Each structure stands twice: as structure tokens, then as C-alpha cells.
Amino acid sequence: MTDLKGIRIVQESAPAARSGEKYQTPQGHAAIKDGIKARGDADRRGLLGKPRWLKASLAAGEGYDRVRRTVHDHSLATVCEEAKCPNIGECWNAGTATIMLMGKVCTRACRFCSVDTGNPRGWLDPAEPEHAARTVELMKLRYVVLTSVDRDDLPDGGAAHYAACIRAIKTRNPATAVEALTPDFQGVLRDVETVVDSGIEVFAQNVETVRRLTHPVRDPRAGYDQTLAVLAHAKRHRPAVLTKTSLMLGLGESDDEIAATMDDLRAIDVDILTLGQYLRPTLNHLPVERYVTPDEFRRYREWGLARGFRECVSGPLVRSSYRAERVLDGNNVGLPDHAVSAGRG
């Protein structure tokens, strides 16, 4: 899944546009609020009547309170809070957070994702690498996930900017582990290498869904095979770097297709797989076709571990960055079976 929990380094005023409407960004570029244009005939499935197992626990704890105070005292804009991430308490208590790089406007329009869509026309914040490094230091993070919008407007898709942020974080916070949850860089493998060579512990690119549903779920510029090629090259290029991907369930996939996707991922030595429930962000996005039960998620987890994934974290509220710091432990993020199956992640 392309996660929206994390820290938005560049603080921008919220657009007044309604979901699905166009607006002007602070940099003067046109964008669509929540990524997908409004439609009058939208299917309302998945917006009401969610099952009880999708309710998250109240965020609390000493670590969470400390991080929350730091975030607010230093005016750090967090998507963790803005997106009301169900895992914010658990992740912040564990010293883990996700930083969102390269602004808030994506050049793609995937039909599951509520990131605003537009063309930033090459805009980047040159101060972002040092700002990101300082943020990690202030929050005392043990593990940080760097994610971003797709930036097809940049010649390298933002790969050099990613690498600059990673190097700045490592310079100021040498003990902090870094995961890069990146765009696919349009399948340009030298750009993948730029990120993989920057000092990360984990390289992630999300396949998002099964092959049959890739379109219309993902933007036409994305692709199932393109993501597999990116993940395969990252592992070949630096075998010591862990590779990771994520699947959303509930979009109409079958059990056979889930199993086939797992097989495709293991064939290219992907180390870590996360599975979570797709939740429709707005009326303009794809409807939920089914709510996957906790027992089904537990069964899919067993499938993944049996196939040899180092980690297969599976639950209704699991997102791709959930308890990401535990992947280095190789113990299925330290979760007992009942915690995963109850969806507390």
C-alpha cells in the first residue's frame, strides 16, 4: 500500500477545494484534491457499515506522548495524525515513524489512493534532506520509513533527492535504520540503484494488488511486472538490503490470485510482505468488494511464512509501514498470532 502515515516535511496550507475538485498549490500548480475527479454516479460501497474488527485502539503510552509533544512543539506536520492512522500509538511508542518526501502532489492517480494529483513541474525543497535529518533526531527515531509521492516530472523520479535525504539522516543519526518506500521510478533501474546504494537497510516498492486487478487499481504508468522488476533488481544489486512490498485485500482478488502473487514475489527473493484491508478513502475511489476477516488474514500470514518470507505481517489494519522497525529482528515483527489475527496493526 502507498502509506499516508508519516511526516510531511514541507508544510503547506490546506487547499479549500472539495474532494475531487481542482485547486492551485502554494507553488502555483494545478492539482486535484484527493487525487480522483468527482463523479456523480459513484458506488457508495465501503463507506459505511465497517465490521467491528476495523476499530483501532486509542493511541496512548509514554513513547507516544513524548513523540506527540515533540511533533507539536516543533510544528512538524504529521500525516500520522492528519490521516488518523490506526497504528500511530503503537508505532510512535516503538520509536518508528514515516516521513513523506517531495511534497504532497503526485503525478499519478491511482484509484485507491487519496494523495492529491497534479504536476509539480520539477519543484523540490532543497532544504528537505537536512530538515528530514533534524526531524528524525528530534523524534529520537530508532527506525524511519521514507516514502513519497510519484514524481514522474523529475528526470530521475526523485531518486537523487531520496538518496540525499537518506545520507543526511544517516550522517546526523547513524544508529537509525532507514527503509525507503519508493516510487517505481518508471522502471529505470539506474534510479533504483541510486536509492539502494545510499545506505538503507530496507528497500520497498508496493505491488498493491494482484496482477489481474493492477489496472484499474493502479495508475496506467504503474505495473505489476514493473514493480517486480524494480524489486528484483534491488535485491540483485545489493543482496544484503532487505526488499519489501505490500498487498491491499478486499478489491476483488481471489485466494488463488493472492497465492500466485506470493509465489511471484518469492521467485524474486522479496523478504517482507505486508497484507492489509483496503479502505475506501472517498466516494470517488474504488469501492470495497469485501471485508477480509481476521481468520482469513491469519491464514494468509501462514501461507506467506510457509513460502519463506522473512516477515509476513497480515491483519485488517496492517499498513506497509506497520511496526517496520521489527523487520530486522526476523521474528514476524514480534507479534503473537492473536495480535495479528485481531487486526491490531
N, C-alpha and C positions, 0 to 999 in steps of 0.2 A: 504494500500500500504506500502511496506517496503521503507521508505523515505531515500534518499541520501543527503538531505539538512541537514546541521548541521556542527559540528566542528569535524574534525578528530584529536583526541588528539595526537596520535603518528605520527610524521612527517616522511614520508618515501619517498625515491626517486622514481619518476615515472618510471615504467618499460618501456623498449624500445620496448616491444612486440606490435604487432598489435592486434586489437580486434580479439578474438578467438584463439590466439596463446599462447603457454606455455612460462613462464618465471620463473626466480628464485627471490624470495622475498629477502629483505635485511637480513632476518633471515635464509636464505638458504633453503627454502621450495619451491616446485614447485606449480605454480598456473596458472590459465587460465585467460588472460586479458578479462574483461567484462563478465566473467562467463560462456559463452557458446562457445563451439568449432565452428570454422568456417565451413560453408557448401557451396558447390559450387552451389547448387540448391535452394538457399533461395528465398522465395517470397518477392518481393520488396514493397508490400503494406504498407502504413502508414509511409513511409519515406519522401514522397514529397506531395505537394498539401494540406497542412493542412488548415482547414477553418479559416476565419478571427477571429472568437471568441477565438482562441487559442493564440492570440498575447497578451503578457503581457505589462503592463505599465512600463516605465523606473523607476528604483529604485532611490529614492531621499527622502530628508527630513532631519531635524536636528538630529533626533534619529538615522537614518540610517548612516548619516555621522559620528556621534560620534562612533558608534559601528565599522564602517569600519576602522576608524583611529586606534581604539584600537586593532582590529584584526591584522592590518598591522604593527603597532608599536611594537607589542609583538610577531610577527611571528607566529600567530595562523593559522594553515591550516584549512580553512573552506570549507566544501563540499557545503555550501550555494553558494559560489562563483564558485567553481570548477564545480558543476553540473548546474550552471546558473539557479538556482531555480527561477521560475517566481514570487514567493511571497517574495523574500528577502527584498525588500524595506518595504513592509507593516509589516512584522514580526519584522524586526530589529527596525523599528520605534516604535513598541509596546513593545520593551524590551523582545522579545522572540527569542530563537534560539534552535537548536537541536545539541546535542553533540553525536558523534558516538564513541562508546567504542569498545575495544577488537580488534583493528586493522582493516585492510581493506580486509582480505581474509576470505571468507565464506566457510563453509564446505558443503553447499548445492548449487544447480544450478537450481534455479527457472527460467523458460523461459521468464519471464517478466522483470527480474532484471539484471542490468549491474554491480553488485558488482563482483569482481574477485573471482574465486572459487579455493579452494585447501584445504590442511590440515596443519594448523599451528602447529600441534603436541604439543599442550599444551602451546604454547608461550603466555605470558601475560606481560604487562608492570606494574611492581609493583608500579611505581610512578604515574600511571594514576589517582587513586582516588584524590590525592592532586592536581594534575595538572588540573583535571576537576573542582575541587572546586575553584581553583585560577582563572580559565578561566571565570567561572560564576561571580566571584567577579569583575574581570577586565571589563567584558562586562556590568556589572550592570543589570543583567537579573532579571526581575520580575518572569519569568516562564521559566523553562528549560525542554526540552524533551530529555531524554536519549534513544538512540537507539543503535543497534549493528548488526553486522553480526551474523549468526548462528554459534555456536561453539560446534558442536557435538563431537569434540575431547576432550573436558573437561568433567570430571566426572559429574559435575552438570550443564553443559551447559553454565557456566559463571555466574550462579545465585549469588554466593558469591561475585564475583567481582562487579557485578551490585550493590549489597547491600552496599559494601564498598564505591563505588563511591557516592551513594545516601547519605550515612551517612556523608561522607566528605563534600559534598556540603551543607547539612543542618547545619553542625557544623559551617562552615565559612559564610554561607548565610542563616540564619534562616528564613528570610522573603520570600525567593524564593520558589515558588511552583514547585514541581517536578512531571513530567509524565515519566513513564517507558514504552517505546515501545519495547517490548522484543521479543526474540525468543520464540518458544513454549516449550522449554526445553524437547522435545521428550515426552511431556505429563506427565512428572514426577511432581506430584502435590506438593511434599515437596519442590521442587526447586521453584515453583511458589510462595509458601508461604514465602520463603526466601526473595524474592523481595517485595512482598506485605507487609511484616512486617517491611520493612526498613525505613518507614516514608514518602512514596509517597502519593500524592493526587490523581493521576490517574494511572491506570494500563491498558496498551493497548497491544493487540495482534491481528494482522491483518488477517482476514479471506480471504482477497484478491479478491476472486471471488465466484461465485455461486457453489453449490455442484457439478453439472454436469461437470463443467469446471476445478475443482480443479486439476485434472490431465488430461491434461499435463501442465496446467499453473504453478503449484507449484511443487517443488521437491517431489519425491515419499515419502520422510520421513516426509513431512508435510501432513496435512489432515484437511478437513472441520470439521469433528467430533472432531478431536484432538484439534483444535482451540476453538471450542465451549466448550469443557470440561475444557480447561485452563481458559477461561473467566468465566465460571460458578463457578469454584472453587474459583477464586479470589474474586468474589462477595460474595460467601457464607462465605469465610474465614474472610473477613473484609468488611462488608456491607457498611461502610462509605467511602471506597475507590471507586471512580468512575471507571467504566470499559468502554473501548472504542475499536472500531475496524473500519476497512476501506475496502471499495469495489472499485476496478477498474472497470470501464464500457467501453464497446467497444471491448470486447473479444469474443462476440458471444452470450451473455446471452439474455434471453427474459424478457419481463416485468413481466410475471408470476414468473420467477425464482428470479428476484430482490425482488418481494413482498414476496415470500416464504423465502428468506434469511432474510429479515427484521423480519418476524414472528419468525423464529428460534432464532434470536438474542434477540428479546424482551421476548421470552419464558424463557431466562436465565438472564433477567434483565440487559442486556447491556444498559448503559446510553447514550453513544455517538456514532454516526455513521457519517463517512465522505464518500462522493461519489465523485469520480473524473474520468477524462478521461484517459484511458490507452494510453500512447505514447510510441511507439516502440523505444528502445534505440539504437539498431544496427540492421544490416541486419540479424544477426544470431538469433535474438529473434523473438517471436511470432508476426505475422502481426496484424495490427489494422483491425478489422472486420467492425467497423462503428465509425463515429464520432457522439457522442451524442450531440444533440442541447441544447442550453441554456434553451429553453422552457421545454424540457424533464427533464433536471436536476431540474428545478423548481418544476415540477410535482412530481419527486421522493422525493424531500425535503418535499413536502406536505404529501406524503404517510408516510414518517418517523415520522414527527411530529404528525400525526393523530394516529400512533401506540403507541405513548407515549415516544419516545426517548427524553431525556432531551435536546439534541442537534442533529440536522441532517443538517450538512453543506454539500451543494451539488452544484457543479459547474465544468465547464470544467477544470479549473486549480487548483481546490482544491486538496491538498495533506493531508495526515493523520495528519500532524503537523500544518496545516494552522491555524493561529490565535488561537493556542491552549490555550493561557492564558485566553481567554474569556469563556472557558467552565465552569469555576467556577461561572460565573455570571448567568448561566441558561437562557440566552436570545438569543439563536441561534447565538452565537459569535457577537452579536450586529449588524448584517448585515441587512440592508433593503432588501426587496425582489429583487429590481432591481440590487443590487450589486451581490447577489448570482447568479441570472439568467444570468447576463452578464459575469460571469466566472472570476471575479476579485479575485480569491482565489485559 
